[in-house]
Amino acid sequence: NHSITDEGNFRIPASFYDTISSRYAPGDYPPTIQGYQLRAMHWNFMNFNKKKELATIQYNSYPSMLADFQIVEPDAFPAWMDAYSVIAKAGDSPLVLLERKNKLKRELLLHGKSETPETTDELYTGLMEAAVDSLAGYPLHIGFRLNITATARPIHTWVVAEIRNAGGEAMRYEYVPLDWFRTDWDDPEKTFVNGILIETLPEGSKTLKVYLWNIYQDTFSLDAAETRLFRLREDLP
């Protein structure tokens, strides 16, 4: 329902990736990124090859003004320039890299740990469930640290975060496919640290579920999982 016109430029300058990568400490949750859907696959290609395991591009709410960084044509949605600064351009590319002037702060609401030390091929493995009735009007961030061991190369498993209303209707649905990051998941000591940005919750949001969707029911063990639910706010110091 918008008139964005920058959908034709899919290639993201590699320098944008390097700039974002340089602005966070490995081991922390990577910065959030938003942009147009068809740019996400080129970003994933760079992310896989560079092995930095940055966050995926959140595109379901495009255009939006929540993420730490935007990869966009700024004229397509002028409101970006109210909240963001241009920090990188590249050659003839019409795209720019924007950084939020005042990044949203994370307020920890819930912290959960789980593990499945025995191997399993279950279709779904829960990581977190929470009531979100009181969180309408706020965006959320789901941060997770996973230690997974699998023999499948790759393992076709997604980390899914979904918000549903009282009737079970999906209000928000975001996911992170593990195979976009690594082919081999055979080192139980190599922690996967990432996160999911969830657009501002609408009225009627009832429950949050975060889980692993093991699409082909590959065998794996979840040696450790730590999941945190954050409310994103501008009014925190």
N, C-alpha and C positions, 0 to 999 in steps of 0.2 A: 504493500500500500504506500509506496513512496516512489520518487522519480529519480532514483540514483542512476547515473549514466556511465559509471566507470567500470562496468562489468567486463569489458573486453581486454583489459590489461592484466594478464594472469601471472606473469613472471615477476618475482620479487627479487630485487637486487641482493646479492649475497652480502653486501656490506651492511644491509639492514639486520640480517641475522647476526652478524658478528657484533654489531653495536648492542643489540639486546643481550646477547650472550655475555658481553663484557660488563653488564650492569647488574649482575646478580652473583651471589656467592654460591657455588655448587654445594649441595647439601641442604640449601633452603628451598622453599617452594619457588619455582620459577615465576617470573613476572607474567601477568595476564596480557593477552593479545587479542585484538578483534580486527575483523576485516571482512571482505566479501567472500562468499562461500567458495567460488571457483579458484581463489588464490590459496585455499587451505592445502590442496594437494601438492602444490609446488613447495610450500613451506614444509610440509611433512617430508618431502623428498630431501630437502636440505637438512632437516633435523635428523633424519635417519643417517645420512652420509657423514655429517659432522659429529654425531654421537654426543652432543651436548645435552640432549633430552630436555629441551625447552618445552614450554606448554604449547599445545595446539592452538590454532586460531579459533576463537569462539565466533561463530557467524550467524547463529540462529536469530539473534536479535539485531542484526545489522540493518541500518546504522545505529550505533549506540555510543555511549560516552562513559563507560564504566571502566574499561581496561586500563592497565598501566601504559600500554602502547597500542597505537592504531597504525595499520598499513593501508593507506587509502590515497585517493585523489582528493585533496582537501576541498576543491571547488564543488564536489558532488554533495557535500553536506556542510555548509559554512559554519554551523554551530560547533563543529569540532574545534574551531580556532578560539572559541571562548574558553575552553578548558584545557587545550593542548598547545604545545610548542613544537615547531618543526625542528627535529634534531638531525635529520639526514635526508639527503637527496642523492641521486645517482644518475649521471649521464643524461641520456634522453628519456629516461623513464618518467612517466607522468606521476608515478607513485612517490609519496613521501612517507617518512617514518615520523610519527607524532608521539610525544611523551606527555603524559598527563602532568599538568603543573602542580596539582595537589592530589597525589595518589590516594585512593580510598584506603582507609585503615581497616585492619582485620581485628574484629572483636571475637574472641574465642567463646563459643557457646557450649560446645560438646566435644569430648575427646574419648575415643574408643579404641580398644585394642582387641585383636582376635588372631587366631591361628588355626590352621588345619594341618598339623604336622604329618598325618598319614596321607598318602596319595588318594586323590579323589578324581572322579570324572563327572561330578555333579554339574548340571546345567547352570545352576545359580548358587553363588556363595555370598551370603550377606556380610557387609562390612559395617553398616550403620543404619539405624532407623530412628527417626525423631519426629515429634509433632512440631509443625511450623505455623500453627494458627496465628501466633502473635507476630509473625515476621513479614506479613504483607506490607508492601511498600519498600522493602529492602532487597538489595542483591545479596547473594551468598557466595562464599568460596569454600570448596571442599578440598582440603589438603590431605594427601595420603602418602604413606611410605610403605612400600610392599617388598617383601622378599619372597619371590616365587621360584620354584624349581620345576622345570618341565622338560620332557624329552622331545616333544614336538618342535619342529623347526619350520616356521614359527608356531607359536601357540595363538590360536585365533580367539582371544579372550578380550572383552572390553571391560573397563571400569565404567559403570553407568551410575549416574545420579539423576533421579527423577522426582518431581514434585507432583502429587495428585490431590485432587479435591475430595470432599467427603463421598462423592459418588464414584470415585475410582478413576475419574477422567484425568489424563495427563495434562498438567499445566506447564511444566517445563521438563525437558529431556535433553541431557548432555552426556557425552561419552568420550572415552579415551581408549582407542584400540592399542593393545600392547604390541602388536606386530608392526605398528608404525614407528616403533622405537628400536627394537632389537629383533634379530632373528633367533639368537640363542638365549634361552632362559635356563641356563644350566649351572649358574653360580649362586648358591643361596646367600652368599655374603654381599652380593652386588645389589644394593637397595635401589629400588625405583622410586624416585621422589618427584611428585608432580601434583597437579591440581586441576580443578574444574570450576570455571566461572559460571554462575547461574544468574541470569537476568532478573531484575527486580520482580519479586513475587506479586502476583495479582491477588485481589481479594478472593477469598474462598480457598486459598491454598491450605492444605490440611496436613499432609505427611510428606516426609523426605525418606527416600530409600536409596542407599548407596550399596552396590553389589557388583560382583564379578559375573559376567555373562560368558560362560564357556561354550561358545557357539557350536563347535564340533565335538564337544564333550571329550576333549583331550585329557589325558591324565596329568595331574600336577599336584604339587603340595604348596600350601600357603604357609611358609615357615614363620612369617610374622607379618602383621598388618596393623598399621596405626593410622587412624582416620580422624580428622578434625573438621568440625563445622564452624565456620566463621560468618558473622554478619559483617558486611562491608558498610562503612560509614565515613562521611566527610567530617563529622563533628567530634572526632576524637583527637586528642593532642598527638 
